[in-house]
Structures are given as structure tokens and as C-alpha cells.
Amino acid sequence: MTLRTGEGGTAVGGELFDQIGGSETFDRLVTAFYEGVQNDPVLWPMYPAHDLDGAIRRLSMFLQQYWGGPKTYSEERGHPRLRMRHVAFKVNPDARERWLRHMRDALDTLELPPLQDATLWGYLERAAHSLVNTFEE
């Protein structure tokens, strides 16, 4: 069986990082995500408004590395330790769903082939669920 980018499309091979366009695509995803977050009254206070460019860079580097791109995130920041890095924030189901909504909107702007979209989205959903650290409002 050969996985293809779409009906009758080219065969899928290599890392997702390369399949979807590399660093530029991840930078576009993360920039679009933060555009939505900036207007969210629950999520925006969790982000460093004074260092938005840094936050964009860090998330993009993390995703690039996870999906087979450069190892810059680990070289600069060490192991991702996602739960530890987020423990200071109240990540409840509402925050998770808001984060996912903004990320889904951002992912939709990329118009990826269905297989790559589903692969990336599945990971983002699992990651968001794993970071919930409270059920308090």
C-alpha cells in the first residue's frame, strides 16, 4: 500500500517537516496561531506579551524538531519538558479547547493535504490533552 498526498497524488515519503514545506510552513502555522491567541481573554495572559517574537520562535522550533526538522530547540533549550514548562499555568479543559480552536484555525490556513493535516492535528490534540493540569475554572 502506498500513502499519497491526495487522490492520485504523489507518494508520501520522508519526514512530515519536509512533506509540508519545512521551517516556513511551521513559522506560518505558529504566527497564525498567535494571531488568534492575542484576542483570547483566557489564553493571552498566559503568554509573554513582551516577548511574542520569542514565543513564536520557540513553538515553531519545537514543532519543527518534533516533525523531523532542525534540532535547534533542544540545542538552545534542552529537553522540551512540556508538562514542566506549563505547570505554572492553569491549563484546564476550557484553556485546552481554546488553544485547540486557535491551532485548528491556524492549521486550516495552511491548506495541507489531508494525510499531513490529520497527522499534525492528531499530535496537537494529544499534546493539548496531556497538558491539562487542573479541572478548576
C-alpha positions as a Markdown table, in Angstrom:
| # | Residue | x | y | z |
|---|---|---|---|---|
| 1 | Met | 0.0 | 0.0 | 0.0 |
| 2 | Thr | 1.3 | 3.5 | -0.9 |
| 3 | Leu | 0.2 | 6.5 | 1.0 |
| 4 | Arg | -0.4 | 9.5 | -1.3 |
| 5 | Thr | -0.8 | 13.3 | -0.6 |
| 6 | Gly | -4.3 | 13.1 | -2.1 |
| 7 | Glu | -6.4 | 11.1 | -4.6 |
| 8 | Gly | -4.0 | 10.3 | -7.4 |
| 9 | Gly | -1.3 | 12.5 | -5.7 |
| 10 | Thr | 2.4 | 11.8 | -5.3 |
| 11 | Ala | 3.6 | 9.2 | -2.9 |
| 12 | Val | 4.3 | 10.3 | 0.7 |
| 13 | Gly | 7.9 | 9.9 | 1.9 |
| 14 | Gly | 10.3 | 11.4 | 4.3 |
| 15 | Glu | 9.6 | 13.5 | 7.4 |
| 16 | Leu | 6.4 | 15.5 | 7.8 |
| 17 | Phe | 8.7 | 18.5 | 8.2 |
| 18 | Asp | 9.8 | 18.2 | 4.6 |
| 19 | Gln | 6.4 | 17.0 | 3.3 |
| 20 | Ile | 4.7 | 20.2 | 4.3 |
| 21 | Gly | 7.3 | 22.7 | 3.4 |
| 22 | Gly | 9.8 | 22.9 | 6.2 |
| 23 | Ser | 10.5 | 25.8 | 8.5 |
| 24 | Glu | 8.5 | 28.3 | 6.5 |
| 25 | Thr | 5.3 | 26.3 | 7.0 |
| 26 | Phe | 5.8 | 25.9 | 10.7 |
| 27 | Asp | 6.6 | 29.6 | 11.1 |
| 28 | Arg | 3.3 | 30.4 | 9.2 |
| 29 | Leu | 1.3 | 28.0 | 11.4 |
| 30 | Val | 2.7 | 29.4 | 14.7 |
| 31 | Thr | 2.3 | 33.0 | 13.6 |
| 32 | Ala | -1.3 | 32.4 | 12.6 |
| 33 | Phe | -1.9 | 30.6 | 15.9 |
| 34 | Tyr | -0.6 | 33.6 | 18.0 |
| 35 | Glu | -2.7 | 36.0 | 16.0 |
| 36 | Gly | -5.8 | 34.2 | 17.4 |
| 37 | Val | -4.4 | 33.8 | 20.9 |
| 38 | Gln | -3.7 | 37.6 | 21.2 |
| 39 | Asn | -7.5 | 38.1 | 21.1 |
| 40 | Asp | -8.3 | 35.4 | 23.6 |
| 41 | Pro | -9.0 | 36.7 | 27.1 |
| 42 | Val | -8.3 | 33.3 | 28.8 |
| 43 | Leu | -5.1 | 32.3 | 26.9 |
| 44 | Trp | -3.4 | 35.6 | 26.2 |
| 45 | Pro | -2.5 | 36.3 | 29.8 |
| 46 | Met | -0.5 | 33.0 | 29.8 |
| 47 | Tyr | 1.8 | 34.2 | 27.0 |
| 48 | Pro | 4.7 | 36.6 | 27.3 |
| 49 | Ala | 3.3 | 39.7 | 25.5 |
| 50 | His | 6.7 | 41.4 | 26.0 |
| 51 | Asp | 8.4 | 38.5 | 24.1 |
| 52 | Leu | 5.8 | 37.4 | 21.5 |
| 53 | Asp | 8.5 | 37.0 | 18.8 |
| 54 | Gly | 10.4 | 34.7 | 21.2 |
| 55 | Ala | 7.3 | 32.7 | 22.0 |
| 56 | Ile | 6.6 | 32.3 | 18.2 |
| 57 | Arg | 10.2 | 31.2 | 17.6 |
| 58 | Arg | 10.2 | 28.7 | 20.4 |
| 59 | Leu | 7.0 | 27.0 | 19.5 |
| 60 | Ser | 8.0 | 26.9 | 15.8 |
| 61 | Met | 11.4 | 25.4 | 16.7 |
| 62 | Phe | 9.8 | 22.8 | 18.9 |
| 63 | Leu | 7.3 | 21.7 | 16.3 |
| 64 | Gln | 9.9 | 21.7 | 13.6 |
| 65 | Gln | 12.2 | 19.4 | 15.7 |
| 66 | Tyr | 9.4 | 17.1 | 16.6 |
| 67 | Trp | 8.4 | 16.6 | 13.0 |
| 68 | Gly | 11.9 | 15.9 | 11.7 |
| 69 | Gly | 13.4 | 19.3 | 11.2 |
| 70 | Pro | 16.4 | 21.0 | 12.7 |
| 71 | Lys | 17.3 | 20.2 | 16.3 |
| 72 | Thr | 17.6 | 23.9 | 17.2 |
| 73 | Tyr | 15.0 | 23.7 | 20.0 |
| 74 | Ser | 17.0 | 21.1 | 22.0 |
| 75 | Glu | 20.3 | 22.7 | 21.2 |
| 76 | Glu | 19.1 | 26.0 | 22.7 |
| 77 | Arg | 16.6 | 25.0 | 25.3 |
| 78 | Gly | 17.4 | 21.3 | 26.2 |
| 79 | His | 14.7 | 18.7 | 26.5 |
| 80 | Pro | 11.2 | 20.1 | 25.8 |
| 81 | Arg | 9.7 | 19.0 | 29.2 |
| 82 | Leu | 6.3 | 20.3 | 28.1 |
| 83 | Arg | 4.4 | 19.5 | 31.3 |
| 84 | Met | 7.1 | 21.1 | 33.4 |
| 85 | Arg | 7.1 | 24.2 | 31.3 |
| 86 | His | 3.4 | 24.6 | 31.5 |
| 87 | Val | 2.8 | 23.7 | 35.2 |
| 88 | Ala | 2.8 | 27.3 | 36.3 |
| 89 | Phe | -0.3 | 28.0 | 34.2 |
| 90 | Lys | -3.8 | 26.9 | 34.9 |
| 91 | Val | -4.4 | 24.6 | 31.9 |
| 92 | Asn | -8.0 | 23.5 | 32.4 |
| 93 | Pro | -10.3 | 21.9 | 29.8 |
| 94 | Asp | -11.5 | 25.4 | 28.7 |
| 95 | Ala | -8.0 | 26.6 | 28.1 |
| 96 | Arg | -7.2 | 23.4 | 26.2 |
| 97 | Glu | -10.3 | 23.8 | 24.0 |
| 98 | Arg | -9.4 | 27.5 | 23.3 |
| 99 | Trp | -5.8 | 26.5 | 22.4 |
| 100 | Leu | -7.1 | 23.8 | 20.1 |
| 101 | Arg | -9.6 | 26.2 | 18.4 |
| 102 | His | -6.8 | 28.7 | 17.7 |
| 103 | Met | -4.5 | 26.0 | 16.5 |
| 104 | Arg | -7.2 | 24.4 | 14.3 |
| 105 | Asp | -7.8 | 27.8 | 12.7 |
| 106 | Ala | -4.1 | 28.3 | 12.1 |
| 107 | Leu | -3.7 | 24.8 | 10.7 |
| 108 | Asp | -6.6 | 25.5 | 8.3 |
| 109 | Thr | -4.7 | 28.4 | 6.8 |
| 110 | Leu | -2.0 | 26.1 | 5.6 |
| 111 | Glu | -4.4 | 24.0 | 3.4 |
| 112 | Leu | -2.3 | 20.9 | 3.9 |
| 113 | Pro | -3.0 | 17.6 | 2.1 |
| 114 | Pro | -5.5 | 15.5 | 4.2 |
| 115 | Leu | -2.9 | 13.0 | 5.4 |
| 116 | Gln | -0.5 | 15.6 | 6.7 |
| 117 | Asp | -3.3 | 17.7 | 8.2 |
| 118 | Ala | -4.7 | 14.7 | 10.1 |
| 119 | Thr | -1.2 | 13.6 | 11.2 |
| 120 | Leu | -0.3 | 17.0 | 12.6 |
| 121 | Trp | -3.7 | 17.7 | 14.1 |
| 122 | Gly | -3.7 | 14.3 | 15.9 |
| 123 | Tyr | -0.5 | 15.2 | 17.6 |
| 124 | Leu | -1.7 | 18.7 | 18.5 |
| 125 | Glu | -4.8 | 17.2 | 20.1 |
| 126 | Arg | -2.9 | 14.7 | 22.1 |
| 127 | Ala | -0.4 | 17.3 | 23.2 |
| 128 | Ala | -3.1 | 19.7 | 24.3 |
| 129 | His | -4.9 | 17.0 | 26.3 |
| 130 | Ser | -1.7 | 15.9 | 28.0 |
| 131 | Leu | -1.0 | 19.5 | 29.3 |
| 132 | Val | -4.3 | 19.8 | 31.3 |
| 133 | Asn | -3.2 | 20.2 | 34.9 |
| 134 | Thr | -6.4 | 21.2 | 36.6 |
| 135 | Phe | -10.2 | 20.9 | 36.3 |
| 136 | Glu | -10.8 | 24.1 | 38.3 |
| 137 | Glu | -12.4 | 27.0 | 36.4 |
